[in-house]
Amino acid sequence: MNKKTSDIITNLSHHLLKRAKRDFSNDLYIESTKLFIEIVKTLSNEVIDKEALNNNNISEKENPAGANNEI
């Protein structure tokens, strides 16, 4: 996760959780919380997918001694 993603999550938490709890009815507050959770899951999955893609793009991995690993 990077700073930009962290900032997005923090800003959303204020808008969708703190503000919603203060200003919305219980039903809308709960729906806002559900939306926040879905957004954070999506952002987290994008980070995980990007990391997996980066790791899968490595064509050869070397062991610490420098020799190529055999499959």
NORFENBEL-V881215 format. One record per backbone hydrogen bond with DSSP energy under -1.0 kcal/mol. CO is the residue of the C=O (numbers start at 0). NH is the residue of the N-H. If there is no record, write none. Layout:
CO_NH + CO_NH
This chain:
1_5 + 2_6 + 3_7 + 4_8 + 5_9 + 6_10 + 7_11 + 8_12 + 9_13 + 10_14 + 11_15 + 12_16 + 12_17 + 13_18 + 16_20 + 17_21 + 18_22 + 19_23 + 24_28 + 25_29 + 26_30 + 27_31 + 28_32 + 29_33 + 30_34 + 31_35 + 32_36 + 33_37 + 34_38 + 35_39 + 36_40 + 37_41 + 38_42 + 39_43 + 40_44 + 41_45 + 42_46 + 43_47 + 44_48 + 45_49 + 46_50 + 47_51 + 48_52 + 49_53 + 50_54 + 51_55 + 52_56 + 60_68 + 62_65 + 66_62
